């Protein structure tokens, strides 16, 4: 009986350590995603500023006559492509972040279930 109890306690301890490690992995991943989202936001702001300047040049509101219209249109389309790429990447990161939240929620629910099963097992 003592052996069984020791084994069970050891197994519970190992399980708790594994759960902790998984939580830490998710936390690190979530932090990395948050950093990437912040970097994306900065890049999007910079693209927005550049886009506004380029739009003014295309309309002739700016006094930079050095660039020809073809070059400005090419830059405009490159800018739009880059912005769309960033938006897609942001969407992917948000989906990954949501998956992490769901995994964390699932882990907490599993832990609650184990605790309830352990309580039920002891009361029998």
Helices and strands as residue ranges (DSSP letters): H 2-59, H 69-123
